[in-house]
Amino acid sequence: MSTGSGADSAPAPNPQDGTVPRDPTLTAPRKGTFSSLRIRNYRLFATGQMVSNTGTWMQRIAQDWLVLSLTGSSAAVGITTALQFLPMLLFGLYGGVIADRFAKRRLLLLTQSAMGLTGLALAALTLSGQVQVWHVYLVAFVLGLATVVDNPARQAFVSEMVGQDELRNAVSLNSANFQSARLIGPAVAGVLITAFGSGWAFLLNGLSFVAPVVGLLMMRTAELHKVERVPRSKGQLREGLRYVSGRPDLVWPIVLVGFIGTFGFNFPIWLTAFVYHVFHQGAGTYALFNGLMAAGSLIGALLAARRAGSRLRLLVGAAALFGVLEITAALAPSFWIFAALLAPIGMVGLTINVTANSSVQLATDPLMRGRVMSLFMMVFMGGTPLGAPLVGWVTDAYGARVGFLAGGVVSLAAATLIGLVLARTGGLRLKIDLRRGHRHVAFVPRAAHSAPPGEKELSPAA
C-alpha cells in the first residue's frame, strides 16, 4: 500500500486502448521546478548524488586525460569509454531483472560502495606511479559491471521516493543535479590535474561515494512508496522484451536514443581530440569545454522540470537539432565559435535524455519498470562499446572535425527517418500529460477520424 498519492502501484497504461485510468488521488497541480525536493527521502538522495556526481565528473576528466597522456590516441580514449559501457551491452537486461527482484535501496548501497572502491583503486595506482593504460581499461570495465545494476535500480528507485505524480520533476532534477556537478567537477579536476596530477581527482571521487551511502542509510523506509517485488520465475527477460515490443510509446524513444547514444554522445573522444590536436591546449581547456556543455545541460534540465508533459514530437525535434548543432560545431572555424556551440549542444542533448527517460518511465507498469529501464539504458549506453571505438578510429584516421561531423550526421539521419515513420502513423502526437493531475498516454493513428474503437485522440493542445 502506498504511503502517499501517486503510488507506484497506480494502474499501468493499457496497450489496447492507449490510455491510463485517471487516478483520483492525483488532483493537485504541479507546484514548481523543485517540487519533488519537498520529500525528505528524495532530498537525502539528491544531496548524496550531488557529491558523488561531482566526484564522478572529476574522474571522467582525469581518466580521459590520463589515457590520452599515456597513449596520445583518441582511439584509446574510445576503448576506455567502450569498456566502461560494455557490461551494459552484455548484461544490461539482467541488471533490470535484478532491480525488479530485490529491494532497490539495498542494491544501491552495494553498487555505490563498489563504485567508490574503483575510484580508490585507480587513485592508488596513479599516485604510486605504477599506472598503465591497461589498469585504466580494467577499472573502467569493473565500474561498468557495477553500473549494470546501479542504473536501473537508481532509475526505478526515484519513483519509490517521490511517487508517480512527482516522477517527471524528480527525473528532471536528477539531470539538473548531474549537470550541476558537471560544472564543478571538471573545473576542480582541471586544477588538480594541472597542479598535482590525475591521482588526486581519482582519490576524491572514491571518497565522494560516502555521501550517497550515508544518504541511503538515513532514509525513512516507511515513507517510501511500496512496490511489489517481482518473484523469481522463468522467462522474465522475454516478458520484458515482449512488453516493450508491443508498445510503440516505448519502442520509438528507445530506438532513437540508441542511435543518439551510440554515435552522437561520444564527447570524451571528440573534445579531447579538439583540445589536443586542433586547438593544441591542455587539461584546463578540456575542463572548460565540459563545463560549457554542463551549463547548457543544466539549463535544459531546469526547463524540462517545468514541462508538464512529453511529446515524441519534442524528442524527435530535439534529436534533429542536436545533429545539426554537432555538424555546425565540427565545421566551426575558430576556437570561440566551437566553444560557444557547446552550451546549446548540452542543452538539447539533455532535453533528449530527460524527455525519453521520463516518457518511458511514466508509460511503464511499475512491476516492469526495472526491466524496461534496463533495456532503455542498455540501448542508450550499451551502444557505446560499438560506437566509441569506431568513432575513435575515424577521429584518429581522418581528424577530429570529421569524427564529430560523422556523429552529427548519424544523429540527424536517425531523427529524420524515425520522424518520417512516426509522421505516417500519427505517432508524433503521442503525449504523456501530467498537468493538473491528469495522467494519460495515447498513440494517435494517422487518420484521427478513423481511430479504432476505444483509442482516444489527443488534440494538439491536449
C-alpha positions, 0 to 999 in steps of 0.5 A, a space after each residue: 500500500 502506498 504511503 502517499 498519492 501517486 503510488 507506484 502501484 497506480 494502474 499501468 497504461 493499457 496497450 489496447 486502448 492507449 490510455 491510463 485510468 485517471 487516478 483520483 488521488 492525483 488532483 493537485 497541480 504541479 507546484 514548481 521546478 523543485 517540487 519533488 525536493 519537498 520529500 525528505 527521502 528524495 532530498 537525502 538522495 539528491 544531496 548524496 548524488 550531488 557529491 558523488 556526481 561531482 566526484 564522478 565528473 572529476 574522474 571522467 576528466 582525469 581518466 580521459 586525460 590520463 589515457 590520452 597522456 599515456 597513449 596520445 590516441 583518441 582511439 584509446 580514449 574510445 576503448 576506455 569509454 567502450 569498456 566502461 559501457 560494455 557490461 551494459 551491452 552484455 548484461 544490461 537486461 539482467 541488471 533490470 531483472 535484478 532491480 525488479 527482484 530485490 529491494 532497490 535501496 539495498 542494491 544501491 548501497 552495494 553498487 555505490 560502495 563498489 563504485 567508490 572502491 574503483 575510484 580508490 583503486 585507480 587513485 592508488 595506482 596513479 599516485 604510486 606511479 605504477 599506472 598503465 593504460 591497461 589498469 585504466 581499461 580494467 577499472 573502467 570495465 569493473 565500474 561498468 559491471 557495477 553500473 549494470 545494476 546501479 542504473 536501473 535500480 537508481 532509475 526505478 528507485 526515484 519513483 519509490 521516493 517521490 511517487 508517480 505524480 512527482 516522477 517527471 520533476 524528480 527525473 528532471 532534477 536528477 539531470 539538473 543535479 548531474 549537470 550541476 556537478 558537471 560544472 564543478 567537477 571538471 573545473 576542480 579536476 582541471 586544477 588538480 590535474 594541472 597542479 598535482 596530477 590525475 591521482 588526486 581527482 581519482 582519490 576524491 571521487 572514491 571518497 565522494 561515494 560516502 555521501 550517497 551511502 550515508 544518504 541511503 542509510 538515513 532514509 525513512 523506509 516507511 515513507 517510501 512508496 511500496 512496490 511489489 517485488 517481482 518473484 523469481 520465475 522463468 522467462 522474465 527477460 522475454 516478458 520484458 522484451 515482449 512488453 516493450 515490443 508491443 508498445 510503440 510509446 516505448 519502442 520509438 524513444 528507445 530506438 532513437 536514443 540508441 542511435 543518439 547514444 551510440 554515435 552522437 554522445 561520444 564527447 570524451 573522444 571528440 573534445 579531447 581530440 579538439 583540445 589536443 590536436 586542433 586547438 593544441 591546449 591542455 587539461 584546463 581547456 578540456 575542463 572548460 569545454 565540459 563545463 560549457 556543455 554542463 551549463 547548457 545541460 543544466 539549463 535544459 534540465 531546469 526547463 524540462 522540470 517545468 514541462 508538464 508533459 512529453 511529446 515524441 514530437 519534442 524528442 524527435 525535434 530535439 534529436 534533429 537539432 542536436 545533429 545539426 548543432 554537432 555538424 555546425 560545431 565540427 565545421 566551426 572555424 575558430 576556437 570561440 565559435 566551437 566553444 560557444 556551440 557547446 552550451 546549446 549542444 548540452 542543452 538539447 542533448 539533455 532535453 533528449 535524455 530527460 524527455 525519453 527517460 521520463 516518457 518511458 518511465 511514466 508509460 511503464 507498469 511499475 512491476 516492469 519498470 526495472 526491466 524496461 529501464 534496463 533495456 532503455 539504458 542498455 540501448 542508450 549506453 550499451 551502444 557505446 562499446 560499438 560506437 566509441 571505438 569506431 568513432 575513435 578510429 575515424 577521429 584518429 584516421 581522418 581528424 577530429 572535425 570529421 569524427 564529430 561531423 560523422 556523429 552529427 550526421 548519424 544523429 540527424 539521419 536517425 531523427 529524420 527517418 524515425 520522424 518520417 515513420 512516426 509522421 505516417 502513423 500519427 505517432 508524433 502526437 503521442 503525449 504523456 500529460 501530467 498537468 493538473 493531475 491528469 495522467 494519460 498516454 495515447 498513440 494517435 493513428 494517422 487518420 484521427 477520424 478513423 481511430 479504432 474503437 476505444 483509442 482516444 485522440 489527443 488534440 494538439 493542445 491536449 
